[in-house]
Amino acid sequence: MRIREFDEPDWAQVWPIVREVVRARETFVYDPELTAEQAYGMWVEAAPGLTVVAVDGDRVLGTAKMGTNRPGPGSHVATASFMVAREARGRGVGTALCRYALDWARRRGYAGMQFNAVVESNASAVELYRREGFAVVGTVPGAFAHPTLGRVGLHVMYQEF
């Protein structure tokens, strides 16, 4: 597996991953009726941000986007988001994408990385982020409407560099 910058033709494989993750309604706060065009506008970051894909040969296993968390006085903190194809989960793709994003942010001189809305019931993501040095700095109780668990919390997670 290797991670490389997103290229326009990759969207044909990235969109099904994004669509499946968003429509599952378990991990992202995106509208489950999101169209491919809307998703593209939200997922593909303009410079100085970056969108990448994790690939095995020509097959996209996962994707990440990274950039500045907030403009102006908050522009010294980065953020990132990750999605992994269902059939590639549990194979280290998410870990590799997270490490890539952290390295990217450090190389650009950010002071830290913040995740704004990590669904508290997404145990594999929370565990991965903790393993990579993030801490839960706050939780908004009941802020995410999970399809089977009901309302669960959204964590804000942070790692200072």
C-alpha positions, 0 to 999 in steps of 0.5 A: 500500500502507498499513499499519494496525492488525489488525482481527478480520475481517483474520484471514480473510486473515492466517491463510492467509499464516501457514499457508503460511509456517509450513508451508513450514518455511523461516523460522519456528520455529513448529509446522507443524501449528499450527491457526488458533486456536493461530496467532491466539493467537501472532500477534495481540498484546495491548496494549501490543503491536501486530499490523498488516497491510499492505494494497492496498485490501482485500487483505492483503499481509503482517502484522507483530507487535511488542511487548516482547522479554522482561518485567522487566529485558529490557522496554526492548528490543522485538521484531517478526516479519513475514510476507508473502504469497508473491505480494507478496514482492519488492515492498517489503512486508517493508521497509515492515513492518520500518520501521513496527515500528522507528518504533513501537518508537522512539516507545514509548521502547524502547532497541533491537529484537532478533530472536531467531531469524532463520534464517541461510539466509533471505537476503532477511530477513537482508539486509533487516534489515542494510539497516535497521540490524540486526547479527548479534550471535550465531548458534546453529549448527544450531538450525533444521531446514530442510526441504532444507538440513538444520540451519542457524543461527539468528541473533540480530539487534539494533539499538540506538536 
